[in-house]
Amino acid sequence: MSRPEIAIQKEIVKNNYVKRTQRDYSMSFVDELKAYYDDRIFKLRKRTRTKK
């Protein structure tokens, strides 16, 4: 097998994996980031002292 054939096969495998991951993953990337940072902000506010 030549190098170009191997490169093409690697690309096909990678594309199949990406498509399967996108299809099976329930949360979009933006939704995941939003949930992550909402949680971080909540924890930061919880431990931050406020002047009373």
N, C-alpha and C positions, 0 to 999 in steps of 0.2 A: 504494500500500500504506500502510495506516495504522500508526501507532506500535504499537498493541497487537499487530497481526499480525506486525510485525517482531520484537517482544519474544518472542512465542511461537515464532517460527522460530529465533531465537537460542538459546532455552532447549532446543529440540529438538536442535539441532546440538551444543550443549554436553553434553547428556545422552548422545547417541550417542557422542561422543568419550570421555566418562568410562567408559561401559560397555565400549567397545572396548579402552580402555587397561587396565581391570581384567581383562578376559578374556585379553588378550595378555601381560600382565605376569606372569612366572613367580614372583616373590618377593613375599610380602606385605609391607606397610609395616613391621610389627613386626619381621619377620625381617631386613629391610634395615637397620633401625635397630640391631638387635642386632649384626649383622655389622660395621657401621660403628664402633660404640663398642667392640666387642671388639678391632678393629684399632687404634683410637686408644689404648686401655689398654695393649695389647701394646707399641706404639711408645713410650709414655710410660715403661713399666717398663724397656724396653731402654735408654733414654738416662738414666734416673735412677740416680745414684750411690748406693751403699749403704755404710754404715760397716762396715768389717771389723775 
